[in-house]
């Protein structure tokens, strides 16, 4: 059995990222310098790095626990614990008698992290959310305008959704829901899965913010202005004008953020 020191196993080269996660786990004289818990944490991070280094996708099999143990210079028990931790996070799936496999991306982990980060960042939580969201929304609108000519179904969905939003403008419950749906659609039409994933991950706090904004708009007699902003974004995307779509979305984000500023 390999010793539980995080050194590179002979004959099993590690990628740079995986090596960095393991390099600090032994002392200068080669003795074990980390607790078992820390070894498991490092092995877990090394598996994550290995997935990235080797460009493994959903359904791809990882090397066996024995092979990983030899690569990482730890015991099979440490590798199994690391894989179990990753399975609990929904990153890999484990079946008896089979090597662990990579699971499809799950935004719930990112959603949890971002929700905590937004909550724990000092200052107005809504402005923190907008600081994260605004540049991504602007980029999504620009990309969607560039790509829409090749997506007739997306064009039809945008037109239909905007019409539904116009009909629901007086509905304080339905309009925020359709508002969220519109932004999700624009993100999907961008074709950028990473951008789409981050925006999806903040959909929970975003929907709550949209409902609160609706109340504020009603109190100030400003219901309807947001629909004009949405119409400008959609019109530019449908026209295939990326610059205009980005400008319209930027104006919409700026107007929304303004509601967090005391007046």
PEBEL-V44112 format. One record per residue. N is the residue number from 0. SS is DSSP state (H for helix, E for strand, L for the rest). PSI is psi in whole degrees, -180 to 180 (none if undefined). Layout:
N|SS|PSI ; N|SS|PSI
This chain:
0|L|135 ; 1|L|149 ; 2|L|154 ; 3|L|57 ; 4|L|141 ; 5|L|76 ; 6|L|161 ; 7|L|130 ; 8|L|137 ; 9|L|133 ; 10|L|-2 ; 11|L|80 ; 12|L|138 ; 13|L|152 ; 14|L|161 ; 15|H|-42 ; 16|H|-45 ; 17|H|-39 ; 18|H|-40 ; 19|H|-35 ; 20|H|-21 ; 21|H|-15 ; 22|L|-24 ; 23|L|16 ; 24|L|2 ; 25|E|156 ; 26|L|175 ; 27|L|-31 ; 28|L|7 ; 29|L|-3 ; 30|L|162 ; 31|E|125 ; 32|L|4 ; 33|L|151 ; 34|L|165 ; 35|H|-39 ; 36|H|-42 ; 37|H|-37 ; 38|H|-42 ; 39|H|-43 ; 40|H|-44 ; 41|H|-38 ; 42|H|-38 ; 43|H|-47 ; 44|H|-34 ; 45|H|-36 ; 46|H|-43 ; 47|H|-45 ; 48|H|-37 ; 49|H|-41 ; 50|H|-43 ; 51|H|-46 ; 52|H|-39 ; 53|L|8 ; 54|L|45 ; 55|L|136 ; 56|L|-178 ; 57|L|129 ; 58|L|-15 ; 59|L|142 ; 60|E|140 ; 61|L|161 ; 62|L|160 ; 63|L|162 ; 64|H|-38 ; 65|H|-43 ; 66|H|-42 ; 67|H|-40 ; 68|H|-42 ; 69|H|-40 ; 70|H|-46 ; 71|H|-11 ; 72|L|34 ; 73|L|177 ; 74|L|161 ; 75|H|-35 ; 76|H|-40 ; 77|H|-43 ; 78|H|-44 ; 79|H|-40 ; 80|H|-41 ; 81|H|-44 ; 82|H|-37 ; 83|H|-39 ; 84|H|-41 ; 85|H|-34 ; 86|H|-39 ; 87|H|-29 ; 88|L|-4 ; 89|L|18 ; 90|L|-36 ; 91|E|164 ; 92|E|142 ; 93|L|131 ; 94|L|144 ; 95|L|131 ; 96|L|1 ; 97|L|154 ; 98|L|151 ; 99|L|146 ; 100|E|151 ; 101|E|134 ; 102|L|159 ; 103|L|152 ; 104|L|140 ; 105|L|116 ; 106|H|-5 ; 107|H|-32 ; 108|H|-46 ; 109|H|-40 ; 110|H|-45 ; 111|H|-46 ; 112|H|-49 ; 113|H|-38 ; 114|H|-44 ; 115|H|-43 ; 116|H|-42 ; 117|H|-43 ; 118|H|-38 ; 119|H|-11 ; 120|L|131 ; 121|L|148 ; 122|L|-172 ; 123|L|121 ; 124|H|-34 ; 125|H|-41 ; 126|H|-35 ; 127|H|-45 ; 128|H|-44 ; 129|H|-35 ; 130|H|-38 ; 131|H|-44 ; 132|H|-42 ; 133|H|-52 ; 134|H|-31 ; 135|H|-41 ; 136|H|-41 ; 137|H|-45 ; 138|H|-39 ; 139|H|-42 ; 140|H|-42 ; 141|H|-47 ; 142|H|-40 ; 143|H|-41 ; 144|H|-39 ; 145|H|-34 ; 146|H|-11 ; 147|H|-30 ; 148|H|-28 ; 149|H|7 ; 150|L|76 ; 151|H|-32 ; 152|H|-38 ; 153|H|-39 ; 154|H|-45 ; 155|H|-39 ; 156|H|-42 ; 157|H|-47 ; 158|H|-44 ; 159|H|-42 ; 160|H|-41 ; 161|H|-38 ; 162|H|-42 ; 163|H|-37 ; 164|H|-40 ; 165|H|-40 ; 166|H|-29 ; 167|L|10 ; 168|L|-35 ; 169|L|-2 ; 170|L|109 ; 171|L|-18 ; 172|L|-44 ; 173|H|-38 ; 174|H|-46 ; 175|H|-35 ; 176|H|-43 ; 177|H|-33 ; 178|H|-49 ; 179|H|-41 ; 180|H|-39 ; 181|H|-47 ; 182|H|-36 ; 183|H|-39 ; 184|H|-44 ; 185|H|-41 ; 186|H|-43 ; 187|H|-41 ; 188|H|-18 ; 189|H|-27 ; 190|L|-2 ; 191|L|105 ; 192|H|-35 ; 193|H|-45 ; 194|H|-45 ; 195|H|-41 ; 196|H|-41 ; 197|H|-44 ; 198|H|-37 ; 199|H|-35 ; 200|H|-25 ; 201|L|14 ; 202|H|-32 ; 203|H|-61 ; 204|H|-28 ; 205|H|-43 ; 206|H|-40 ; 207|H|-40 ; 208|H|-39 ; 209|H|-40 ; 210|H|-39 ; 211|H|-38 ; 212|H|-37 ; 213|H|-43 ; 214|H|-44 ; 215|H|-41 ; 216|H|-41 ; 217|H|-41 ; 218|H|-31 ; 219|H|2 ; 220|L|35 ; 221|L|11 ; 222|L|130 ; 223|L|-32 ; 224|H|-38 ; 225|H|-32 ; 226|H|-35 ; 227|H|-39 ; 228|H|-44 ; 229|H|-41 ; 230|H|-40 ; 231|H|-41 ; 232|H|-51 ; 233|H|-42 ; 234|H|-42 ; 235|H|-39 ; 236|H|-45 ; 237|H|-30 ; 238|L|-7 ; 239|L|22 ; 240|L|95 ; 241|H|-42 ; 242|H|-44 ; 243|H|-38 ; 244|H|-43 ; 245|H|-43 ; 246|H|-41 ; 247|H|-40 ; 248|H|-38 ; 249|H|-42 ; 250|H|-39 ; 251|H|-44 ; 252|H|-41 ; 253|H|-42 ; 254|H|-42 ; 255|H|-45 ; 256|H|-29 ; 257|H|-21 ; 258|H|-13 ; 259|H|-9 ; 260|L|125 ; 261|L|138 ; 262|L|none
